[in-house]
Amino acid sequence: MLGKKKQKPRRSTGHFDTLISSRTTIEGDVYFSGGLHVDGKIKGRVLAEEGSDAVIRLSEVGEILGDITAPHVIINGKVDGDVRASSHLELAEKAAINGSVYYRLIEMAMGASVNGNLVRQDDASALLTHDRPASLVEDQTSEREGKSE
C-alpha cells in the first residue's frame, strides 16, 4: 500500500433520481440535476443544471432527438443531435449518435457508432454553456427578484 497514489473515485453511476420509462415520450427540453435514466423517447434538448455533477444514462431502448449537455454522459441508445460531456463520456456497444460529440474524456466500446465529429475539449466550462429559452430565463429572474424582496 505504501507508495501507491490514491485515485479519485469515479462518480457512482448506480443512483438515478429520475427515470423516463420506455412507455414515455417527452416533447420539449428537459432540464435536470442529479441522475437521469432514459428508457423512453425525448424530442428536445436534455440539459444538466450548470455547475452540477449530473449524470445522464440513455439505455439501449432509449432515444433522444436533440442535443445532450451534461458533465457525465452514458449512452447505449440512439441520439440524433450533438452530445457535450464536460467530464466523462461513455459510449456502450449499442450507442448510435448522429451528430457531433464534444468531450474531455471518452470511453467507446466496440460496436458504438458516431456519425459526426469527435472533438476533444480542454476547457470544461465551454462544454456546459447552453442557451435557455428567453421565457424560461425571464421566469427564473422574476422568481429570484420576487424572493429577495
TORLUM-458818 format. One record per atom (N, C-alpha, C): z, x, y; atom name; residue in three letters; residue number from 1; chain. Coordinates in steps of 0.05 Angstrom, whole numbers, plus 32768, in hexadecimal, padded with zeros to 4 digits. Layout:
<recs>
Z|X|Y|CA|ALA|NUM|A $
...
</recs>
This chain:
<recs>
8000|8010|7FE8|N|MET|1|A $
8000|8000|8000|CA|MET|1|A $
8000|8011|8019|C|MET|1|A $
800B|8029|8018|N|LEU|2|A $
800C|803A|802F|CA|LEU|2|A $
7FF0|8043|8036|C|LEU|2|A $
7FEA|8043|8050|N|GLY|3|A $
7FD0|804D|8059|CA|GLY|3|A $
7FBA|8038|805A|C|GLY|3|A $
7FC0|8020|804F|N|LYS|4|A $
7FAC|800B|804F|CA|LYS|4|A $
7FAE|7FFB|8069|C|LYS|4|A $
7F97|7FF5|8074|N|LYS|5|A $
7F97|7FE4|808C|CA|LYS|5|A $
7F9B|7FC7|8085|C|LYS|5|A $
7FAB|7FBA|8095|N|LYS|6|A $
7FAD|7F9D|8091|CA|LYS|6|A $
7F95|7F90|809D|C|LYS|6|A $
7F87|7F7F|808E|N|GLN|7|A $
7F70|7F71|8098|CA|GLN|7|A $
7F79|7F56|80A3|C|GLN|7|A $
7F6C|7F4F|80B9|N|LYS|8|A $
7F72|7F35|80C4|CA|LYS|8|A $
7F67|7F1F|80B1|C|LYS|8|A $
7F78|7F0D|80A9|N|PRO|9|A $
7F6F|7EF8|8096|CA|PRO|9|A $
7F5A|7EE6|80A4|C|PRO|9|A $
7F46|7EDF|8094|N|ARG|10|A $
7F32|7ECC|809E|CA|ARG|10|A $
7F3E|7EB1|80A1|C|ARG|10|A $
7F33|7EA1|80B4|N|ARG|11|A $
7F3D|7E86|80B8|CA|ARG|11|A $
7F3A|7E76|809E|C|ARG|11|A $
7F4E|7E68|8097|N|SER|12|A $
7F4D|7E57|807F|CA|SER|12|A $
7F38|7E42|8082|C|SER|12|A $
7F28|7E3F|806E|N|THR|13|A $
7F13|7E2B|806E|CA|THR|13|A $
7F1A|7E13|805D|C|THR|13|A $
7F33|7E10|8056|N|GLY|14|A $
7F3C|7DFA|8044|CA|GLY|14|A $
7F46|7DE2|8053|C|GLY|14|A $
7F4E|7DE4|806C|N|HIS|15|A $
7F5A|7DCD|807A|CA|HIS|15|A $
7F46|7DC2|808E|C|HIS|15|A $
7F40|7DA8|808B|N|PHE|16|A $
7F2D|7D9B|809E|CA|PHE|16|A $
7F3A|7D82|80A8|C|PHE|16|A $
7F3B|7D80|80C3|N|ASP|17|A $
7F47|7D69|80D0|CA|ASP|17|A $
7F36|7D50|80CF|C|ASP|17|A $
7F1B|7D54|80CF|N|THR|18|A $
7F09|7D3E|80D1|CA|THR|18|A $
7EF4|7D3F|80BB|C|THR|18|A $
7EEF|7D28|80AE|N|LEU|19|A $
7EDA|7D26|8099|CA|LEU|19|A $
7EC6|7D11|80A1|C|LEU|19|A $
7EAD|7D19|80A0|N|ILE|20|A $
7E97|7D05|80A4|CA|ILE|20|A $
7E8B|7D02|8088|C|ILE|20|A $
7E8F|7CEB|807C|N|SER|21|A $
7E88|7CE6|8060|CA|SER|21|A $
7E6A|7CE3|805C|C|SER|21|A $
7E62|7CE4|8043|N|SER|22|A $
7E45|7CE3|803C|CA|SER|22|A $
7E3A|7CC8|8043|C|SER|22|A $
7E4A|7CB4|8046|N|ARG|23|A $
7E40|7C99|804D|CA|ARG|23|A $
7E40|7C93|806B|C|ARG|23|A $
7E44|7CA8|807B|N|THR|24|A $
7E46|7CA5|8098|CA|THR|24|A $
7E2F|7CB3|80A6|C|THR|24|A $
7E24|7CA5|80BA|N|THR|25|A $
7E10|7CB2|80CC|CA|THR|25|A $
7E1B|7CAE|80E9|C|THR|25|A $
7E1C|7CC4|80F7|N|ILE|26|A $
7E25|7CC3|8113|CA|ILE|26|A $
7E0D|7CCA|8125|C|ILE|26|A $
7E08|7CB9|8139|N|GLU|27|A $
7DF3|7CBF|814C|CA|GLU|27|A $
7E00|7CC5|8167|C|GLU|27|A $
7DFC|7CDD|8171|N|GLY|28|A $
7E09|7CE6|818A|CA|GLY|28|A $
7E17|7D00|8185|C|GLY|28|A $
7E1F|7D0D|819B|N|ASP|29|A $
7E2C|7D27|8199|CA|ASP|29|A $
7E48|7D24|818E|C|ASP|29|A $
7E51|7D38|817F|N|VAL|30|A $
7E6B|7D39|8173|CA|VAL|30|A $
7E7A|7D51|817E|C|VAL|30|A $
7E91|7D4C|818B|N|TYR|31|A $
7EA2|7D61|8196|CA|TYR|31|A $
7EBB|7D62|8185|C|TYR|31|A $
7EC2|7D7A|817C|N|PHE|32|A $
7ED9|7D7C|8169|CA|PHE|32|A $
7EE9|7D96|816E|C|PHE|32|A $
7F01|7D96|8163|N|SER|33|A $
7F11|7DAE|8161|CA|SER|33|A $
7F1E|7DAE|8146|C|SER|33|A $
7F29|7DC4|813D|N|GLY|34|A $
7F35|7DC5|8122|CA|GLY|34|A $
7F1F|7DC8|810E|C|GLY|34|A $
7F21|7DB9|80F8|N|GLY|35|A $
7F0D|7DBB|80E3|CA|GLY|35|A $
7EFD|7DA1|80E0|C|GLY|35|A $
7EE3|7DA3|80DD|N|LEU|36|A $
7ED1|7D8C|80DA|CA|LEU|36|A $
7EC1|7D91|80C1|C|LEU|36|A $
7EC3|7D7E|80AD|N|HIS|37|A $
7EB3|7D80|8095|CA|HIS|37|A $
7E9E|7D69|8096|C|HIS|37|A $
7E85|7D70|8091|N|VAL|38|A $
7E6F|7D5C|8093|CA|VAL|38|A $
7E61|7D59|8079|C|VAL|38|A $
7E64|7D41|806D|N|ASP|39|A $
7E54|7D39|8055|CA|ASP|39|A $
7E3E|7D26|805D|C|ASP|39|A $
7E41|7D1A|8074|N|GLY|40|A $
7E2E|7D06|807E|CA|GLY|40|A $
7E18|7D11|808F|C|GLY|40|A $
7E0E|7D00|80A1|N|LYS|41|A $
7DF8|7D08|80B2|CA|LYS|41|A $
7E00|7D05|80D0|C|LYS|41|A $
7DFA|7D19|80E0|N|ILE|42|A $
7DFF|7D18|80FD|CA|ILE|42|A $
7DE4|7D1C|810B|C|ILE|42|A $
7DDE|7D09|811C|N|LYS|43|A $
7DC6|7D0B|812D|CA|LYS|43|A $
7DCF|7D10|8149|C|LYS|43|A $
7DD3|7D29|8150|N|GLY|44|A $
7DDD|7D32|816A|CA|GLY|44|A $
7DEA|7D4D|8167|C|GLY|44|A $
7DF2|7D58|817E|N|ARG|45|A $
7DFF|7D72|817E|CA|ARG|45|A $
7E1B|7D71|8173|C|ARG|45|A $
7E24|7D87|8166|N|VAL|46|A $
7E3F|7D8A|815C|CA|VAL|46|A $
7E4B|7DA2|816B|C|VAL|46|A $
7E5F|7D9C|817B|N|LEU|47|A $
7E6A|7DB1|818D|CA|LEU|47|A $
7E88|7DB4|818A|C|LEU|47|A $
7E91|7DCC|8185|N|ALA|48|A $
7EAE|7DD1|8183|CA|ALA|48|A $
7EB9|7DD3|819F|C|ALA|48|A $
7ED2|7DCC|81A2|N|GLU|49|A $
7EE0|7DCE|81BB|CA|GLU|49|A $
7EE0|7DEC|81C4|C|GLU|49|A $
7ED9|7DF1|81DC|N|GLU|50|A $
7ED8|7E0C|81E6|CA|GLU|50|A $
7EF3|7E19|81E5|C|GLU|50|A $
7EF4|7E32|81DC|N|GLY|51|A $
7F0D|7E40|81DA|CA|GLY|51|A $
7F1D|7E3B|81C1|C|GLY|51|A $
7F13|7E29|81B0|N|SER|52|A $
7F21|7E23|8197|CA|SER|52|A $
7F19|7E35|8180|C|SER|52|A $
7F27|7E34|816A|N|ASP|53|A $
7F20|7E44|8152|CA|ASP|53|A $
7F15|7E31|813D|C|ASP|53|A $
7F03|7E1F|8145|N|ALA|54|A $
7EFA|7E09|8134|CA|ALA|54|A $
7EE7|7E12|811E|C|ALA|54|A $
7EE7|7E02|8109|N|VAL|55|A $
7ED6|7E07|80F2|CA|VAL|55|A $
7EC6|7DED|80EC|C|VAL|55|A $
7EAC|7DF0|80E7|N|ILE|56|A $
7E9C|7DDA|80DE|CA|ILE|56|A $
7E90|7DE2|80C3|C|ILE|56|A $
7E92|7DD0|80AF|N|ARG|57|A $
7E87|7DD5|8095|CA|ARG|57|A $
7E74|7DBE|808E|C|ARG|57|A $
7E5B|7DC5|8089|N|LEU|58|A $
7E46|7DB1|8082|CA|LEU|58|A $
7E41|7DB4|8065|C|LEU|58|A $
7E46|7DA0|8055|N|SER|59|A $
7E43|7DA1|8038|CA|SER|59|A $
7E26|7D9F|8030|C|SER|59|A $
7E20|7DA3|8017|N|GLU|60|A $
7E05|7DA2|800D|CA|GLU|60|A $
7DF8|7D86|8010|C|GLU|60|A $
7E08|7D71|8013|N|VAL|61|A $
7DFD|7D56|8016|CA|VAL|61|A $
7DFC|7D4F|8034|C|VAL|61|A $
7E07|7D60|8045|N|GLY|62|A $
7E08|7D5A|8062|CA|GLY|62|A $
7DEF|7D62|8070|C|GLY|62|A $
7DEA|7D55|8088|N|GLU|63|A $
7DD3|7D5B|8098|CA|GLU|63|A $
7DDA|7D58|80B6|C|GLU|63|A $
7DD1|7D6B|80C6|N|ILE|64|A $
7DD5|7D6A|80E3|CA|ILE|64|A $
7DBA|7D6D|80F0|C|ILE|64|A $
7DB3|7D59|8101|N|LEU|65|A $
7D9A|7D5A|8110|CA|LEU|65|A $
7DA1|7D5F|812D|C|LEU|65|A $
7DA7|7D78|8133|N|GLY|66|A $
7DAF|7D80|814E|CA|GLY|66|A $
7DBC|7D9C|814C|C|GLY|66|A $
7DC3|7DA6|8163|N|ASP|67|A $
7DCF|7DC1|8164|CA|ASP|67|A $
7DEC|7DC1|815C|C|ASP|67|A $
7DF5|7DD8|8151|N|ILE|68|A $
7E11|7DDC|814A|CA|ILE|68|A $
7E1B|7DF4|815A|C|ILE|68|A $
7E32|7DF0|8167|N|THR|69|A $
7E40|7E06|8175|CA|THR|69|A $
7E5D|7E06|816E|C|THR|69|A $
7E66|7E1C|8161|N|ALA|70|A $
7E82|7E1E|8158|CA|ALA|70|A $
7E88|7E3B|8152|C|ALA|70|A $
7EA2|7E42|8152|N|PRO|71|A $
7EA9|7E5E|814B|CA|PRO|71|A $
7EA3|7E64|812E|C|PRO|71|A $
7EAB|7E52|811C|N|HIS|72|A $
7EA7|7E56|80FF|CA|HIS|72|A $
7E95|7E40|80F4|C|HIS|72|A $
7E7F|7E48|80E7|N|VAL|73|A $
7E6C|7E34|80DD|CA|VAL|73|A $
7E66|7E3B|80C0|C|VAL|73|A $
7E69|7E27|80AE|N|ILE|74|A $
7E63|7E2A|8092|CA|ILE|74|A $
7E4E|7E15|808C|C|ILE|74|A $
7E36|7E1D|8083|N|ILE|75|A $
7E21|7E0A|807E|CA|ILE|75|A $
7E17|7E0C|8061|C|ILE|75|A $
7E15|7DF5|8054|N|ASN|76|A $
7E09|7DF3|8039|CA|ASN|76|A $
7DF7|7DDB|8038|C|ASN|76|A $
7DF0|7DD0|804F|N|GLY|77|A $
7DDF|7DB8|8051|CA|GLY|77|A $
7DC7|7DBE|8063|C|GLY|77|A $
7DBC|7DA8|806F|N|LYS|78|A $
7DA5|7DAB|8080|CA|LYS|78|A $
7DAC|7DA9|809D|C|LYS|78|A $
7DA0|7DBA|80AE|N|VAL|79|A $
7DA3|7DBA|80CA|CA|VAL|79|A $
7D88|7DBB|80D7|C|VAL|79|A $
7D82|7DA8|80E9|N|ASP|80|A $
7D6A|7DA9|80F8|CA|ASP|80|A $
7D72|7DAD|8115|C|ASP|80|A $
7D76|7DC6|811D|N|GLY|81|A $
7D7F|7DCD|8138|CA|GLY|81|A $
7D8A|7DEA|8137|C|GLY|81|A $
7D92|7DF3|814E|N|ASP|82|A $
7D9C|7E0E|8151|CA|ASP|82|A $
7DBA|7E0F|8148|C|ASP|82|A $
7DC2|7E26|813D|N|VAL|83|A $
7DDE|7E2A|8135|CA|VAL|83|A $
7DE9|7E41|8144|C|VAL|83|A $
7E00|7E3D|8151|N|ARG|84|A $
7E0E|7E53|8160|CA|ARG|84|A $
7E2A|7E56|8155|C|ARG|84|A $
7E2F|7E6D|8149|N|ALA|85|A $
7E49|7E72|813E|CA|ALA|85|A $
7E54|7E8B|814C|C|ALA|85|A $
7E69|7E87|815C|N|SER|86|A $
7E73|7E9E|816C|CA|SER|86|A $
7E84|7EB1|815D|C|SER|86|A $
7E8E|7EA9|8145|N|SER|87|A $
7E9F|7EBB|8136|CA|SER|87|A $
7E92|7EC1|811A|C|SER|87|A $
7E8E|7EAC|810A|N|HIS|88|A $
7E86|7EB1|80EF|CA|HIS|88|A $
7E73|7E9A|80E6|C|HIS|88|A $
7E5D|7EA2|80D9|N|LEU|89|A $
7E4A|7E8E|80CE|CA|LEU|89|A $
7E46|7E94|80B1|C|LEU|89|A $
7E49|7E7F|80A0|N|GLU|90|A $
7E45|7E82|8084|CA|GLU|90|A $
7E2F|7E6E|807C|C|GLU|90|A $
7E19|7E79|8070|N|LEU|91|A $
7E04|7E68|8066|CA|LEU|91|A $
7E05|7E69|8047|C|LEU|91|A $
7E0C|7E52|803B|N|ALA|92|A $
7E0E|7E51|801E|CA|ALA|92|A $
7DF2|7E4D|8012|C|ALA|92|A $
7DF1|7E4C|7FF8|N|GLU|93|A $
7DD7|7E4D|7FEA|CA|GLU|93|A $
7DC4|7E36|7FEF|C|GLU|93|A $
7DCF|7E1E|7FF7|N|LYS|94|A $
7DBE|7E07|7FFC|CA|LYS|94|A $
7DBA|7E02|801A|C|LYS|94|A $
7DC2|7E15|802B|N|ALA|95|A $
7DBF|7E12|8048|CA|ALA|95|A $
7DA1|7E13|804F|C|ALA|95|A $
7D99|7E01|8060|N|ALA|96|A $
7D7D|7E00|806A|CA|ALA|96|A $
7D7E|7DFA|8088|C|ALA|96|A $
7D77|7E0E|8098|N|ILE|97|A $
7D78|7E0B|80B5|CA|ILE|97|A $
7D5C|7E0D|80C0|C|ILE|97|A $
7D55|7DF9|80D0|N|ASN|98|A $
7D3C|7DF9|80DE|CA|ASN|98|A $
7D42|7DFC|80FC|C|ASN|98|A $
7D46|7E15|8104|N|GLY|99|A $
7D4D|7E1B|8120|CA|GLY|99|A $
7D58|7E37|8121|C|GLY|99|A $
7D5E|7E41|8139|N|SER|100|A $
7D68|7E5C|813C|CA|SER|100|A $
7D86|7E5D|8136|C|SER|100|A $
7D8E|7E75|812D|N|VAL|101|A $
7DAA|7E79|8126|CA|VAL|101|A $
7DB5|7E90|8137|C|VAL|101|A $
7DCA|7E8B|8145|N|TYR|102|A $
7DD7|7E9F|8156|CA|TYR|102|A $
7DF3|7EA4|814A|C|TYR|102|A $
7DFA|7EBD|8145|N|TYR|103|A $
7E12|7EC3|8136|CA|TYR|103|A $
7E1E|7EDE|813F|C|TYR|103|A $
7E37|7EE3|8138|N|ARG|104|A $
7E44|7EFD|813B|CA|ARG|104|A $
7E46|7F0A|8120|C|ARG|104|A $
7E4F|7EFA|810C|N|LEU|105|A $
7E52|7F04|80F1|CA|LEU|105|A $
7E45|7EEF|80DE|C|LEU|105|A $
7E35|7EF7|80CB|N|ILE|106|A $
7E27|7EE4|80BA|CA|ILE|106|A $
7E2A|7EEC|809D|C|ILE|106|A $
7E2D|7ED7|808C|N|GLU|107|A $
7E2C|7EDA|806F|CA|GLU|107|A $
7E16|7EC7|8066|C|GLU|107|A $
7E04|7ED1|8056|N|MET|108|A $
7DED|7EC0|804D|CA|MET|108|A $
7DE9|7EC3|802F|C|MET|108|A $
7DEC|7EAD|8021|N|ALA|109|A $
7DE9|7EAD|8004|CA|ALA|109|A $
7DCB|7EAB|7FFC|C|ALA|109|A $
7DC5|7EB5|7FE5|N|MET|110|A $
7DAA|7EB3|7FDB|CA|MET|110|A $
7DA3|7E96|7FD7|C|MET|110|A $
7D8C|7E8D|7FE2|N|GLY|111|A $
7D84|7E71|7FE1|CA|GLY|111|A $
7D85|7E64|7FFC|C|GLY|111|A $
7D96|7E6E|800E|N|ALA|112|A $
7D98|7E63|8029|CA|ALA|112|A $
7D7E|7E69|8039|C|ALA|112|A $
7D76|7E56|804A|N|SER|113|A $
7D5E|7E5B|8059|CA|SER|113|A $
7D62|7E55|8077|C|SER|113|A $
7D54|7E65|8087|N|VAL|114|A $
7D54|7E61|80A4|CA|VAL|114|A $
7D37|7E62|80AD|C|VAL|114|A $
7D2E|7E4C|80B9|N|ASN|115|A $
7D13|7E4B|80C4|CA|ASN|115|A $
7D16|7E4C|80E3|C|ASN|115|A $
7D19|7E65|80EC|N|GLY|116|A $
7D1E|7E6A|8109|CA|GLY|116|A $
7D27|7E86|810C|C|GLY|116|A $
7D32|7E8D|8123|N|ASN|117|A $
7D3B|7EA8|8129|CA|ASN|117|A $
7D58|7EAC|8121|C|ASN|117|A $
7D5E|7EC4|8118|N|LEU|118|A $
7D79|7ECD|8113|CA|LEU|118|A $
7D80|7EE0|812A|C|LEU|118|A $
7D94|7ED9|813B|N|VAL|119|A $
7D9A|7EE9|8153|CA|VAL|119|A $
7DB7|7EF0|8152|C|VAL|119|A $
7DBC|7F0B|8150|N|ARG|120|A $
7DD8|7F14|8151|CA|ARG|120|A $
7DE1|7F16|816E|C|ARG|120|A $
7DF9|7F0B|8173|N|GLN|121|A $
7E04|7F0A|818E|CA|GLN|121|A $
7E1D|7F1C|818E|C|GLN|121|A $
7E1F|7F2D|81A2|N|ASP|122|A $
7E37|7F3D|81A5|CA|ASP|122|A $
7E4D|7F2F|81B6|C|ASP|122|A $
7E44|7F1E|81C8|N|ASP|123|A $
7E57|7F11|81DA|CA|ASP|123|A $
7E5D|7EF5|81D0|C|ASP|123|A $
7E75|7EF1|81C6|N|ALA|124|A $
7E7C|7ED7|81BA|CA|ALA|124|A $
7E7C|7EC0|81CE|C|ALA|124|A $
7E83|7EC6|81E7|N|SER|125|A $
7E85|7EB1|81FB|CA|SER|125|A $
7E6A|7EA5|8201|C|SER|125|A $
7E54|7EB5|81FE|N|ALA|126|A $
7E3A|7EAA|8204|CA|ALA|126|A $
7E31|7E96|81EF|C|ALA|126|A $
7E3C|7E97|81D7|N|LEU|127|A $
7E35|7E85|81C2|CA|LEU|127|A $
7E42|7E69|81C5|C|LEU|127|A $
7E58|7E68|81D1|N|LEU|128|A $
7E67|7E4F|81D2|CA|LEU|128|A $
7E63|7E3F|81EB|C|LEU|128|A $
7E51|7E47|81FD|N|THR|129|A $
7E4C|7E37|8214|CA|THR|129|A $
7E39|7E21|820D|C|THR|129|A $
7E42|7E09|8213|N|HIS|130|A $
7E31|7DF2|820E|CA|HIS|130|A $
7E34|7DDE|8224|C|HIS|130|A $
7E1F|7DD1|822B|N|ASP|131|A $
7E1F|7DBE|8241|CA|ASP|131|A $
7E26|7DA3|8237|C|ASP|131|A $
7E3C|7D98|8242|N|ARG|132|A $
7E43|7D7D|823C|CA|ARG|132|A $
7E34|7D6A|824E|C|ARG|132|A $
7E2F|7D52|8245|N|PRO|133|A $
7E21|7D3E|8256|CA|PRO|133|A $
7E31|7D3A|8270|C|PRO|133|A $
7E24|7D36|8286|N|ALA|134|A $
7E31|7D34|82A0|CA|ALA|134|A $
7E46|7D1D|82A0|C|ALA|134|A $
7E40|7D07|8293|N|SER|135|A $
7E53|7CF1|8292|CA|SER|135|A $
7E6D|7CF9|8285|C|SER|135|A $
7E6C|7D09|826F|N|LEU|136|A $
7E84|7D12|8261|CA|LEU|136|A $
7E94|7D25|8273|C|LEU|136|A $
7E87|7D37|8281|N|VAL|137|A $
7E94|7D4A|8292|CA|VAL|137|A $
7EA2|7D3A|82A9|C|VAL|137|A $
7E94|7D26|82B4|N|GLU|138|A $
7EA0|7D16|82CA|CA|GLU|138|A $
7EB9|7D07|82C0|C|GLU|138|A $
7EB7|7CFC|82A8|N|ASP|139|A $
7ECE|7CED|829C|CA|ASP|139|A $
7EE6|7CFF|8299|C|ASP|139|A $
7EE1|7D18|828E|N|GLN|140|A $
7EF7|7D2A|8289|CA|GLN|140|A $
7F03|7D34|82A4|C|GLN|140|A $
7EF2|7D38|82B8|N|THR|141|A $
7EFC|7D41|82D2|CA|THR|141|A $
7F0D|7D2B|82DE|C|THR|141|A $
7F04|7D12|82DD|N|SER|142|A $
7F14|7CFC|82E9|CA|SER|142|A $
7F2E|7CF8|82DA|C|SER|142|A $
7F2D|7CFC|82BF|N|GLU|143|A $
7F46|7CF9|82AF|CA|GLU|143|A $
7F5B|7D0E|82B8|C|GLU|143|A $
7F52|7D27|82BB|N|ARG|144|A $
7F64|7D3C|82C4|CA|ARG|144|A $
7F6F|7D37|82E0|C|ARG|144|A $
7F5E|7D2E|82F2|N|GLU|145|A $
7F66|7D29|830D|CA|GLU|145|A $
7F7A|7D12|830D|C|GLU|145|A $
7F76|7CFE|82FD|N|GLY|146|A $
7F88|7CE7|82FB|CA|GLY|146|A $
7FA3|7CEE|82F1|C|GLY|146|A $
7FA4|7D01|82DD|N|LYS|147|A $
7FBD|7D0A|82D2|CA|LYS|147|A $
7FCD|7D1B|82E4|C|LYS|147|A $
7FC0|7D2A|82F6|N|SER|148|A $
7FCE|7D3D|8307|CA|SER|148|A $
7FDA|7D2F|8320|C|SER|148|A $
7FD1|7D17|8325|N|GLU|149|A $
7FDC|7D09|833C|CA|GLU|149|A $
7FF6|7CFC|8338|C|GLU|149|A $
</recs>
